[in-house]
Amino acid sequence: MIGGDADALASIMSDRLVHISTTGTVRSKEEYIDLVRQGDAEFLKFSVDSMVIRQFHDHVIVTGHYTNLEKYHGAVLPIKHGVFTRVYEKRRGQWILLSHQATKTNH
């Protein structure tokens, strides 16, 4: 999402995506992509600090820790640390995001 390429992001998301932010906001793919297109949310920095991938045939569950710096509605937010869970499905040789949930942590 750094750079705000909504089309590239949309191409790796399921049309039935469920995206849950650290605030508990639940968004569909369309709602999340609209947020990116409008420029209301932009990651200035994003790093995955640790990650574990568990594969189950054509599905993977990815968990990990991240750090980010985000601009939201024009305001740069404090650096955020969190954990995430993502579920992907392999379709026609490409991994597609089905579900994402993030939880803010103290580190």
C-alpha positions as a Markdown table, in Angstrom:
| # | Residue | x | y | z |
|---|---|---|---|---|
| 1 | Met | 0.0 | 0.0 | 0.0 |
| 2 | Ile | 3.0 | 2.3 | 0.1 |
| 3 | Gly | 2.5 | 4.3 | -3.1 |
| 4 | Gly | -1.3 | 3.9 | -3.1 |
| 5 | Asp | -1.5 | 1.5 | -6.1 |
| 6 | Ala | -5.2 | 0.5 | -5.5 |
| 7 | Asp | -5.4 | -1.6 | -8.7 |
| 8 | Ala | -2.3 | -3.7 | -7.8 |
| 9 | Leu | -3.7 | -4.2 | -4.3 |
| 10 | Ala | -7.2 | -5.1 | -5.6 |
| 11 | Ser | -5.6 | -7.7 | -7.9 |
| 12 | Ile | -4.4 | -9.8 | -4.9 |
| 13 | Met | -7.7 | -9.5 | -2.9 |
| 14 | Ser | -10.7 | -11.8 | -3.0 |
| 15 | Asp | -14.0 | -10.1 | -4.0 |
| 16 | Arg | -15.3 | -11.5 | -0.7 |
| 17 | Leu | -12.4 | -10.1 | 1.4 |
| 18 | Val | -13.1 | -9.3 | 5.0 |
| 19 | His | -10.6 | -6.7 | 6.3 |
| 20 | Ile | -10.6 | -5.9 | 10.0 |
| 21 | Ser | -8.5 | -3.0 | 11.1 |
| 22 | Thr | -6.9 | -2.4 | 14.5 |
| 23 | Thr | -9.8 | -0.1 | 15.4 |
| 24 | Gly | -12.3 | -3.0 | 14.8 |
| 25 | Thr | -13.6 | -1.5 | 11.6 |
| 26 | Val | -14.8 | -4.2 | 9.2 |
| 27 | Arg | -14.5 | -3.4 | 5.5 |
| 28 | Ser | -15.2 | -5.3 | 2.3 |
| 29 | Lys | -12.7 | -5.3 | -0.6 |
| 30 | Glu | -14.7 | -2.5 | -2.2 |
| 31 | Glu | -14.7 | -0.4 | 0.9 |
| 32 | Tyr | -11.0 | -0.9 | 1.5 |
| 33 | Ile | -10.0 | -0.2 | -2.0 |
| 34 | Asp | -12.2 | 3.0 | -2.1 |
| 35 | Leu | -10.3 | 4.2 | 1.0 |
| 36 | Val | -7.0 | 3.7 | -0.8 |
| 37 | Arg | -8.2 | 5.3 | -4.0 |
| 38 | Gln | -9.5 | 8.4 | -2.1 |
| 39 | Gly | -6.1 | 8.8 | -0.6 |
| 40 | Asp | -7.6 | 8.8 | 2.9 |
| 41 | Ala | -5.2 | 6.1 | 4.1 |
| 42 | Glu | -1.6 | 5.7 | 3.2 |
| 43 | Phe | 1.3 | 3.8 | 4.7 |
| 44 | Leu | 4.4 | 5.9 | 4.8 |
| 45 | Lys | 6.4 | 3.0 | 6.2 |
| 46 | Phe | 5.5 | -0.6 | 6.8 |
| 47 | Ser | 7.7 | -3.5 | 8.1 |
| 48 | Val | 6.9 | -7.0 | 8.9 |
| 49 | Asp | 9.0 | -7.8 | 12.0 |
| 50 | Ser | 8.2 | -11.5 | 12.2 |
| 51 | Met | 6.0 | -13.9 | 10.3 |
| 52 | Val | 4.9 | -17.5 | 10.4 |
| 53 | Ile | 3.3 | -19.2 | 7.5 |
| 54 | Arg | 1.2 | -22.4 | 7.9 |
| 55 | Gln | 0.1 | -24.1 | 4.6 |
| 56 | Phe | -3.0 | -26.3 | 4.3 |
| 57 | His | -3.1 | -27.5 | 0.7 |
| 58 | Asp | -4.3 | -24.4 | -1.3 |
| 59 | His | -4.7 | -22.2 | 1.8 |
| 60 | Val | -2.2 | -20.5 | 4.1 |
| 61 | Ile | -2.6 | -18.7 | 7.4 |
| 62 | Val | 0.0 | -16.0 | 8.0 |
| 63 | Thr | 0.6 | -14.6 | 11.4 |
| 64 | Gly | 3.1 | -12.0 | 12.5 |
| 65 | His | 4.2 | -8.8 | 14.1 |
| 66 | Tyr | 4.5 | -5.5 | 12.2 |
| 67 | Thr | 5.4 | -1.8 | 12.6 |
| 68 | Asn | 3.9 | 1.0 | 10.5 |
| 69 | Leu | 3.7 | 4.7 | 10.1 |
| 70 | Glu | 0.4 | 5.7 | 8.6 |
| 71 | Lys | -1.2 | 8.9 | 7.2 |
| 72 | Tyr | -5.0 | 8.9 | 7.7 |
| 73 | His | -7.2 | 11.7 | 6.5 |
| 74 | Gly | -4.2 | 13.9 | 6.1 |
| 75 | Ala | -2.8 | 13.4 | 9.6 |
| 76 | Val | 0.4 | 11.4 | 10.3 |
| 77 | Leu | -0.4 | 8.9 | 13.1 |
| 78 | Pro | 2.0 | 7.8 | 15.8 |
| 79 | Ile | 4.1 | 4.7 | 14.9 |
| 80 | Lys | 2.0 | 1.6 | 15.5 |
| 81 | His | 3.1 | -1.9 | 16.5 |
| 82 | Gly | 0.7 | -4.8 | 16.0 |
| 83 | Val | 0.0 | -8.4 | 15.2 |
| 84 | Phe | -1.9 | -9.7 | 12.2 |
| 85 | Thr | -3.6 | -12.8 | 10.9 |
| 86 | Arg | -4.1 | -13.2 | 7.1 |
| 87 | Val | -5.7 | -16.0 | 5.2 |
| 88 | Tyr | -4.8 | -16.6 | 1.6 |
| 89 | Glu | -6.1 | -19.1 | -1.1 |
| 90 | Lys | -4.1 | -20.1 | -4.1 |
| 91 | Arg | -6.2 | -19.5 | -7.3 |
| 92 | Arg | -4.8 | -20.2 | -10.8 |
| 93 | Gly | -1.2 | -20.0 | -9.4 |
| 94 | Gln | -1.7 | -16.7 | -7.5 |
| 95 | Trp | -2.2 | -16.2 | -3.7 |
| 96 | Ile | -5.3 | -14.2 | -3.1 |
| 97 | Leu | -6.1 | -12.5 | 0.3 |
| 98 | Leu | -9.4 | -13.8 | 1.8 |
| 99 | Ser | -9.2 | -12.3 | 5.3 |
| 100 | His | -7.1 | -9.8 | 7.3 |
| 101 | Gln | -7.2 | -8.8 | 10.9 |
| 102 | Ala | -4.8 | -6.6 | 12.8 |
| 103 | Thr | -4.5 | -5.9 | 16.5 |
| 104 | Lys | -2.5 | -3.0 | 18.0 |
| 105 | Thr | 0.1 | -4.0 | 20.6 |
| 106 | Asn | 2.4 | -2.1 | 22.9 |
| 107 | His | 5.4 | -3.6 | 21.0 |
